[in-house]
Amino acid sequence: MKSTLSATRLLILVAAIIAATALLVGCSGSTEGLLGQELYNKSCELCHGADGRRGTPIGAGSPAVELSDEQIRGAITVGPGTMPGFPRFSPEQLDSLVTLVRDLQAGNAGDG
Ligand code: HEC
């Protein structure tokens, strides 16, 4: 079977779809009421992976281990660099994400 799509093109296509989906998720209000793992799966996993080690790593062994809770909250709200910000997350949602990111960094979640 000969595919018309090269592996590289397929990868670029998949990356573009992921980026577009992530933007949609970031802009929609559909995360209301979600906390912790559910919120992470919906808003963060696409870019950071279930275990926080893919894409831009924020999990175990990543530079984000050095960030304070306050800095993680700030990063989520504002969105550093090319990361979209999530200014509409409630303090409770931000706290639940900080807890989850700490779990990922401790290796208590995902497949790591
Ligand atoms: C569209 C992709 C995308 C999504 C969605 C996304 N991030 Fe990021 N995130 C990034 C990128 C890219 C960076 C690195 C930004 C830079 O430093 O330039 C980053 C950086 C971070 C950092 C490190 C910040 C720092 O100051 O070093 C944390 C923590 C983080 N993201 C958490 C999250 C959480 C939690 C969510 C979900 C609410 C999330 N991200 C959603 C792409 C994304």
Backbone and ligand atoms as CSV (ligand in chain L), in Angstrom:
chain,resi,resn,atom,element,x,y,z
A,1,MET,N,N,0.844,-1.202,0.000
A,1,MET,CA,C,0.000,0.000,0.000
A,1,MET,C,C,0.877,1.248,0.000
A,2,LYS,N,N,0.657,2.115,-0.971
A,2,LYS,CA,C,1.470,3.320,-1.017
A,2,LYS,C,C,0.621,4.522,-0.600
A,3,SER,N,N,1.083,5.208,0.433
A,3,SER,CA,C,0.344,6.361,0.918
A,3,SER,C,C,0.756,7.607,0.140
A,4,THR,N,N,-0.204,8.485,-0.110
A,4,THR,CA,C,0.112,9.735,-0.796
A,4,THR,C,C,0.670,10.761,0.182
A,5,LEU,N,N,0.443,10.532,1.470
A,5,LEU,CA,C,0.949,11.458,2.480
A,5,LEU,C,C,2.261,10.935,3.049
A,6,SER,N,N,3.291,11.752,3.008
A,6,SER,CA,C,4.538,11.345,3.647
A,6,SER,C,C,4.351,11.445,5.154
A,7,ALA,N,N,5.197,10.760,5.884
A,7,ALA,CA,C,5.108,10.783,7.348
A,7,ALA,C,C,5.253,12.204,7.874
A,8,THR,N,N,6.161,12.962,7.257
A,8,THR,CA,C,6.386,14.330,7.716
A,8,THR,C,C,5.142,15.194,7.524
A,9,ARG,N,N,4.527,15.057,6.328
A,9,ARG,CA,C,3.315,15.850,6.082
A,9,ARG,C,C,2.207,15.477,7.053
A,10,LEU,N,N,2.114,14.186,7.329
A,10,LEU,CA,C,1.093,13.711,8.255
A,10,LEU,C,C,1.325,14.315,9.642
A,11,LEU,N,N,2.588,14.346,10.053
A,11,LEU,CA,C,2.923,14.918,11.358
A,11,LEU,C,C,2.540,16.392,11.426
A,12,ILE,N,N,2.867,17.116,10.341
A,12,ILE,CA,C,2.541,18.548,10.305
A,12,ILE,C,C,1.031,18.745,10.371
A,13,LEU,N,N,0.310,17.902,9.649
A,13,LEU,CA,C,-1.150,17.980,9.646
A,13,LEU,C,C,-1.697,17.731,11.048
A,14,VAL,N,N,-1.200,16.672,11.680
A,14,VAL,CA,C,-1.664,16.340,13.030
A,14,VAL,C,C,-1.358,17.489,13.987
A,15,ALA,N,N,-0.144,18.065,13.866
A,15,ALA,CA,C,0.242,19.173,14.746
A,15,ALA,C,C,-0.689,20.367,14.544
A,16,ALA,N,N,-1.045,20.632,13.284
A,16,ALA,CA,C,-1.922,21.762,12.981
A,16,ALA,C,C,-3.312,21.535,13.576
A,17,ILE,N,N,-3.790,20.299,13.465
A,17,ILE,CA,C,-5.118,19.989,14.020
A,17,ILE,C,C,-5.098,20.141,15.538
A,18,ILE,N,N,-4.013,19.652,16.151
A,18,ILE,CA,C,-3.902,19.763,17.608
A,18,ILE,C,C,-3.891,21.237,18.015
A,19,ALA,N,N,-3.111,22.048,17.309
A,19,ALA,CA,C,-3.014,23.473,17.646
A,19,ALA,C,C,-4.374,24.153,17.497
A,20,ALA,N,N,-5.079,23.840,16.398
A,20,ALA,CA,C,-6.377,24.460,16.148
A,20,ALA,C,C,-7.375,24.042,17.229
A,21,THR,N,N,-7.361,22.755,17.577
A,21,THR,CA,C,-8.269,22.261,18.611
A,21,THR,C,C,-7.966,22.924,19.943
A,22,ALA,N,N,-6.661,23.058,20.234
A,22,ALA,CA,C,-6.264,23.664,21.499
A,22,ALA,C,C,-6.761,25.103,21.580
A,23,LEU,N,N,-6.678,25.818,20.468
A,23,LEU,CA,C,-7.150,27.198,20.459
A,23,LEU,C,C,-8.648,27.247,20.705
A,24,LEU,N,N,-9.387,26.331,20.065
A,24,LEU,CA,C,-10.834,26.277,20.255
A,24,LEU,C,C,-11.169,26.006,21.712
A,25,VAL,N,N,-10.477,25.027,22.286
A,25,VAL,CA,C,-10.719,24.683,23.684
A,25,VAL,C,C,-10.425,25.889,24.564
A,26,GLY,N,N,-9.313,26.588,24.264
A,26,GLY,CA,C,-8.930,27.739,25.059
A,26,GLY,C,C,-9.936,28.865,24.986
A,27,CYS,N,N,-10.654,28.966,23.869
A,27,CYS,CA,C,-11.566,30.081,23.674
A,27,CYS,C,C,-12.991,29.766,24.093
A,28,SER,N,N,-13.344,28.507,24.177
A,28,SER,CA,C,-14.719,28.162,24.495
A,28,SER,C,C,-14.949,28.215,25.996
A,29,GLY,N,N,-16.199,28.323,26.393
A,29,GLY,CA,C,-16.506,28.362,27.809
A,29,GLY,C,C,-16.840,26.991,28.352
A,30,SER,N,N,-16.502,25.948,27.587
A,30,SER,CA,C,-16.949,24.601,27.937
A,30,SER,C,C,-16.177,23.977,29.099
A,31,THR,N,N,-15.228,24.721,29.667
A,31,THR,CA,C,-14.467,24.165,30.780
A,31,THR,C,C,-15.083,24.577,32.119
A,32,GLU,N,N,-16.193,25.302,32.060
A,32,GLU,CA,C,-16.814,25.788,33.281
A,32,GLU,C,C,-17.182,24.627,34.210
A,33,GLY,N,N,-16.802,24.754,35.448
A,33,GLY,CA,C,-17.158,23.727,36.426
A,33,GLY,C,C,-16.200,22.559,36.477
A,34,LEU,N,N,-15.318,22.435,35.468
A,34,LEU,CA,C,-14.366,21.319,35.481
A,34,LEU,C,C,-13.197,21.637,36.415
A,35,LEU,N,N,-12.694,20.592,37.061
A,35,LEU,CA,C,-11.568,20.768,37.972
A,35,LEU,C,C,-10.504,19.707,37.719
A,36,GLY,N,N,-9.288,20.002,38.146
A,36,GLY,CA,C,-8.213,19.017,38.176
A,36,GLY,C,C,-8.010,18.249,36.883
A,37,GLN,N,N,-8.046,16.919,36.991
A,37,GLN,CA,C,-7.745,16.050,35.861
A,37,GLN,C,C,-8.637,16.342,34.652
A,38,GLU,N,N,-9.935,16.513,34.891
A,38,GLU,CA,C,-10.863,16.766,33.785
A,38,GLU,C,C,-10.524,18.066,33.061
A,39,LEU,N,N,-10.218,19.069,33.861
A,39,LEU,CA,C,-9.878,20.373,33.294
A,39,LEU,C,C,-8.560,20.278,32.524
A,40,TYR,N,N,-7.601,19.565,33.105
A,40,TYR,CA,C,-6.303,19.386,32.448
A,40,TYR,C,C,-6.473,18.652,31.118
A,41,ASN,N,N,-7.266,17.561,31.150
A,41,ASN,CA,C,-7.469,16.774,29.927
A,41,ASN,C,C,-8.065,17.637,28.823
A,42,LYS,N,N,-8.933,18.531,29.195
A,42,LYS,CA,C,-9.626,19.353,28.217
A,42,LYS,C,C,-8.789,20.536,27.738
A,43,SER,N,N,-8.010,21.129,28.637
A,43,SER,CA,C,-7.349,22.387,28.303
A,43,SER,C,C,-5.837,22.308,28.131
A,44,CYS,N,N,-5.208,21.302,28.671
A,44,CYS,CA,C,-3.750,21.295,28.728
A,44,CYS,C,C,-3.102,20.089,28.049
A,45,GLU,N,N,-3.791,18.946,28.086
A,45,GLU,CA,C,-3.179,17.694,27.649
A,45,GLU,C,C,-2.710,17.748,26.199
A,46,LEU,N,N,-3.470,18.438,25.354
A,46,LEU,CA,C,-3.118,18.513,23.938
A,46,LEU,C,C,-1.688,18.998,23.740
A,47,CYS,N,N,-1.278,19.970,24.519
A,47,CYS,CA,C,0.046,20.549,24.338
A,47,CYS,C,C,1.087,19.961,25.287
A,48,HIS,N,N,0.655,19.514,26.455
A,48,HIS,CA,C,1.639,19.083,27.444
A,48,HIS,C,C,1.651,17.572,27.682
A,49,GLY,N,N,0.700,16.847,27.064
A,49,GLY,CA,C,0.660,15.396,27.239
A,49,GLY,C,C,0.006,14.992,28.545
A,50,ALA,N,N,-0.531,13.774,28.569
A,50,ALA,CA,C,-1.243,13.282,29.759
A,50,ALA,C,C,-0.336,13.289,30.985
A,51,ASP,N,N,0.954,13.028,30.773
A,51,ASP,CA,C,1.882,12.971,31.895
A,51,ASP,C,C,2.711,14.249,32.031
A,52,GLY,N,N,2.380,15.267,31.218
A,52,GLY,CA,C,3.100,16.532,31.304
A,52,GLY,C,C,4.491,16.478,30.703
A,53,ARG,N,N,4.781,15.430,29.947
A,53,ARG,CA,C,6.140,15.274,29.432
A,53,ARG,C,C,6.255,15.467,27.934
A,54,ARG,N,N,5.135,15.613,27.256
A,54,ARG,CA,C,5.215,15.801,25.808
A,54,ARG,C,C,5.057,17.271,25.448
A,55,GLY,N,N,5.339,17.587,24.178
A,55,GLY,CA,C,5.239,18.968,23.741
A,55,GLY,C,C,6.192,19.817,24.551
A,56,THR,N,N,5.653,20.816,25.233
A,56,THR,CA,C,6.454,21.601,26.181
A,56,THR,C,C,6.334,20.918,27.531
A,57,PRO,N,N,7.400,20.282,28.009
A,57,PRO,CA,C,7.285,19.503,29.245
A,57,PRO,C,C,7.058,20.387,30.471
A,58,ILE,N,N,6.108,20.000,31.306
A,58,ILE,CA,C,5.869,20.700,32.575
A,58,ILE,C,C,5.821,19.699,33.725
A,59,GLY,N,N,6.024,18.405,33.393
A,59,GLY,CA,C,5.910,17.355,34.405
A,59,GLY,C,C,7.243,17.024,35.051
A,60,ALA,N,N,7.369,15.768,35.472
A,60,ALA,CA,C,8.567,15.304,36.165
A,60,ALA,C,C,9.815,15.589,35.338
A,61,GLY,N,N,10.835,16.144,35.987
A,61,GLY,CA,C,12.108,16.392,35.331
A,61,GLY,C,C,12.145,17.620,34.446
A,62,SER,N,N,11.046,18.357,34.351
A,62,SER,CA,C,11.022,19.551,33.501
A,62,SER,C,C,11.412,20.793,34.301
A,63,PRO,N,N,11.758,21.883,33.587
A,63,PRO,CA,C,12.108,23.130,34.293
A,63,PRO,C,C,10.952,23.663,35.142
A,64,ALA,N,N,9.710,23.282,34.792
A,64,ALA,CA,C,8.551,23.806,35.523
A,64,ALA,C,C,8.514,23.316,36.969
A,65,VAL,N,N,9.315,22.291,37.268
A,65,VAL,CA,C,9.413,21.807,38.651
A,65,VAL,C,C,9.885,22.943,39.567
A,66,GLU,N,N,10.705,23.838,38.988
A,66,GLU,CA,C,11.278,24.934,39.772
A,66,GLU,C,C,10.302,26.085,40.007
A,67,LEU,N,N,9.178,26.089,39.291
A,67,LEU,CA,C,8.234,27.206,39.425
A,67,LEU,C,C,7.485,27.126,40.753
A,68,SER,N,N,7.167,28.301,41.299
A,68,SER,CA,C,6.336,28.334,42.503
A,68,SER,C,C,4.877,28.120,42.098
A,69,ASP,N,N,4.027,27.781,43.060
A,69,ASP,CA,C,2.595,27.630,42.775
A,69,ASP,C,C,2.045,28.901,42.134
A,70,GLU,N,N,2.505,30.037,42.666
A,70,GLU,CA,C,2.046,31.327,42.161
A,70,GLU,C,C,2.441,31.521,40.695
A,71,GLN,N,N,3.653,31.090,40.354
A,71,GLN,CA,C,4.117,31.218,38.963
A,71,GLN,C,C,3.322,30.307,38.029
A,72,ILE,N,N,2.955,29.123,38.511
A,72,ILE,CA,C,2.152,28.218,37.674
A,72,ILE,C,C,0.767,28.825,37.444
A,73,ARG,N,N,0.175,29.363,38.526
A,73,ARG,CA,C,-1.121,30.038,38.370
A,73,ARG,C,C,-1.018,31.165,37.346
A,74,GLY,N,N,0.055,31.950,37.467
A,74,GLY,CA,C,0.252,33.071,36.555
A,74,GLY,C,C,0.405,32.606,35.117
A,75,ALA,N,N,1.182,31.512,34.920
A,75,ALA,CA,C,1.412,30.997,33.571
A,75,ALA,C,C,0.081,30.565,32.942
A,76,ILE,N,N,-0.772,29.906,33.727
A,76,ILE,CA,C,-2.056,29.440,33.205
A,76,ILE,C,C,-2.942,30.636,32.845
A,77,THR,N,N,-2.957,31.632,33.704
A,77,THR,CA,C,-3.838,32.781,33.485
A,77,THR,C,C,-3.401,33.615,32.288
A,78,VAL,N,N,-2.090,33.889,32.223
A,78,VAL,CA,C,-1.576,34.803,31.199
A,78,VAL,C,C,-1.158,34.077,29.925
A,79,GLY,N,N,-0.532,32.893,30.094
A,79,GLY,CA,C,-0.040,32.148,28.944
A,79,GLY,C,C,1.289,32.683,28.464
A,80,PRO,N,N,2.394,32.074,28.896
A,80,PRO,CA,C,3.709,32.565,28.477
A,80,PRO,C,C,3.980,32.220,27.017
A,81,GLY,N,N,4.741,33.048,26.322
A,81,GLY,CA,C,5.147,32.750,24.946
A,81,GLY,C,C,3.967,32.411,24.052
A,82,THR,N,N,4.032,31.248,23.415
A,82,THR,CA,C,2.974,30.860,22.472
A,82,THR,C,C,1.827,30.128,23.156
A,83,MET,N,N,1.917,29.936,24.466
A,83,MET,CA,C,0.809,29.269,25.160
A,83,MET,C,C,-0.369,30.227,25.315
A,84,PRO,N,N,-1.592,29.730,25.005
A,84,PRO,CA,C,-2.758,30.591,25.212
A,84,PRO,C,C,-3.033,30.755,26.695
A,85,GLY,N,N,-3.463,31.923,27.123
A,85,GLY,CA,C,-3.818,32.131,28.520
A,85,GLY,C,C,-5.243,31.680,28.790
A,86,PHE,N,N,-5.530,31.404,30.066
A,86,PHE,CA,C,-6.882,31.000,30.448
A,86,PHE,C,C,-7.391,31.949,31.534
A,87,PRO,N,N,-7.648,33.213,31.148
A,87,PRO,CA,C,-8.000,34.225,32.148
A,87,PRO,C,C,-9.351,33.978,32.815
A,88,ARG,N,N,-10.148,33.070,32.234
A,88,ARG,CA,C,-11.488,32.872,32.803
A,88,ARG,C,C,-11.544,31.758,33.845
A,89,PHE,N,N,-10.428,31.073,34.082
A,89,PHE,CA,C,-10.456,30.016,35.096
A,89,PHE,C,C,-10.645,30.640,36.473
A,90,SER,N,N,-11.469,30.007,37.293
A,90,SER,CA,C,-11.710,30.494,38.654
A,90,SER,C,C,-10.504,30.163,39.531
A,91,PRO,N,N,-10.374,30.836,40.689
A,91,PRO,CA,C,-9.285,30.515,41.614
A,91,PRO,C,C,-9.288,29.030,41.984
A,92,GLU,N,N,-10.485,28.474,42.128
A,92,GLU,CA,C,-10.606,27.054,42.469
A,92,GLU,C,C,-10.043,26.174,41.346
A,93,GLN,N,N,-10.346,26.553,40.104
A,93,GLN,CA,C,-9.830,25.790,38.962
A,93,GLN,C,C,-8.314,25.899,38.879
A,94,LEU,N,N,-7.788,27.106,39.124
A,94,LEU,CA,C,-6.333,27.307,39.089
A,94,LEU,C,C,-5.660,26.468,40.174
A,95,ASP,N,N,-6.251,26.470,41.376
A,95,ASP,CA,C,-5.689,25.667,42.463
A,95,ASP,C,C,-5.673,24.189,42.087
A,96,SER,N,N,-6.768,23.727,41.485
A,96,SER,CA,C,-6.857,22.302,41.147
A,96,SER,C,C,-5.818,21.931,40.091
A,97,LEU,N,N,-5.518,22.878,39.189
A,97,LEU,CA,C,-4.505,22.611,38.165
A,97,LEU,C,C,-3.094,22.615,38.759
A,98,VAL,N,N,-2.855,23.531,39.699
A,98,VAL,CA,C,-1.546,23.547,40.354
A,98,VAL,C,C,-1.324,22.211,41.057
A,99,THR,N,N,-2.353,21.732,41.769
A,99,THR,CA,C,-2.256,20.435,42.454
A,99,THR,C,C,-1.970,19.325,41.454
A,100,LEU,N,N,-2.672,19.372,40.314
A,100,LEU,CA,C,-2.485,18.325,39.306
A,100,LEU,C,C,-1.086,18.364,38.705
A,101,VAL,N,N,-0.607,19.580,38.398
A,101,VAL,CA,C,0.737,19.711,37.822
A,101,VAL,C,C,1.780,19.182,38.814
A,102,ARG,N,N,1.572,19.468,40.110
A,102,ARG,CA,C,2.488,18.948,41.137
A,102,ARG,C,C,2.449,17.423,41.174
A,103,ASP,N,N,1.251,16.847,40.990
A,103,ASP,CA,C,1.131,15.384,40.946
A,103,ASP,C,C,1.911,14.821,39.762
A,104,LEU,N,N,1.762,15.484,38.606
A,104,LEU,CA,C,2.485,15.035,37.413
A,104,LEU,C,C,3.986,15.090,37.664
A,105,GLN,N,N,4.412,16.179,38.300
A,105,GLN,CA,C,5.845,16.360,38.547
A,105,GLN,C,C,6.364,15.327,39.535
A,106,ALA,N,N,5.479,14.853,40.426
A,106,ALA,CA,C,5.874,13.838,41.399
A,106,ALA,C,C,5.752,12.434,40.809
A,107,GLY,N,N,5.243,12.362,39.555
A,107,GLY,CA,C,5.117,11.068,38.896
A,107,GLY,C,C,3.917,10.272,39.375
A,108,ASN,N,N,2.904,10.978,39.942
A,108,ASN,CA,C,1.730,10.282,40.479
A,108,ASN,C,C,0.585,10.155,39.497
A,109,ALA,N,N,0.769,10.684,38.293
A,109,ALA,CA,C,-0.332,10.618,37.331
A,109,ALA,C,C,0.237,10.351,35.955
A,110,GLY,N,N,-0.611,10.111,34.976
A,110,GLY,CA,C,-0.161,9.827,33.629
A,110,GLY,C,C,0.559,8.495,33.579
A,111,ASP,N,N,1.380,8.280,32.553
A,111,ASP,CA,C,2.054,6.986,32.422
A,111,ASP,C,C,3.514,7.074,32.838
A,112,GLY,N,N,3.911,8.229,33.398
A,112,GLY,CA,C,5.301,8.385,33.760
A,112,GLY,C,C,5.520,7.974,35.198
L,1,HEC,C1,C,-1.711,25.472,22.693
L,1,HEC,C2,C,-0.759,24.756,23.491
L,1,HEC,C3,C,-0.813,24.891,24.996
L,1,HEC,C4,C,-1.880,24.708,25.826
L,1,HEC,C5,C,-3.320,24.394,25.466
L,1,HEC,C6,C,-1.373,24.850,27.171
L,1,HEC,N1,N,-0.041,25.134,27.143
L,1,HEC,FE1,FE,1.169,25.420,28.753
L,1,HEC,N2,N,2.683,25.912,27.527
L,1,HEC,C7,C,2.667,25.864,26.149
L,1,HEC,C8,C,3.913,26.352,25.641
L,1,HEC,C9,C,4.290,26.457,24.162
L,1,HEC,C10,C,4.692,26.709,26.766
L,1,HEC,C11,C,6.085,27.340,26.778
L,1,HEC,C12,C,5.890,28.826,26.664
L,1,HEC,C13,C,7.167,29.608,26.600
L,1,HEC,O1,O,7.861,29.624,27.621
L,1,HEC,O2,O,7.423,30.182,25.565
L,1,HEC,C14,C,3.892,26.398,27.941
L,1,HEC,C15,C,4.322,26.589,29.233
L,1,HEC,C16,C,3.642,26.157,30.370
L,1,HEC,C17,C,4.136,26.190,31.723
L,1,HEC,C18,C,5.528,26.689,32.129
L,1,HEC,C19,C,5.455,28.166,32.312
L,1,HEC,C20,C,6.798,28.764,32.606
L,1,HEC,O3,O,6.794,29.936,33.050
L,1,HEC,O4,O,7.812,28.127,32.422
L,1,HEC,C21,C,3.172,25.684,32.530
L,1,HEC,C22,C,3.237,25.501,34.059
L,1,HEC,C23,C,2.047,25.350,31.681
L,1,HEC,N3,N,2.357,25.641,30.374
L,1,HEC,C24,C,0.870,24.816,32.136
L,1,HEC,C25,C,-0.260,24.665,31.345
L,1,HEC,C26,C,-1.545,24.286,31.862
L,1,HEC,C27,C,-1.844,23.930,33.309
L,1,HEC,C28,C,-2.400,24.290,30.799
L,1,HEC,C29,C,-3.885,24.039,30.803
L,1,HEC,C30,C,-4.684,24.973,31.549
L,1,HEC,C31,C,-1.629,24.642,29.605
L,1,HEC,N4,N,-0.342,24.872,29.984
L,1,HEC,C32,C,-2.142,24.713,28.312
L,1,HEC,C33,C,1.627,25.431,25.371
L,1,HEC,C34,C,0.346,25.170,25.832
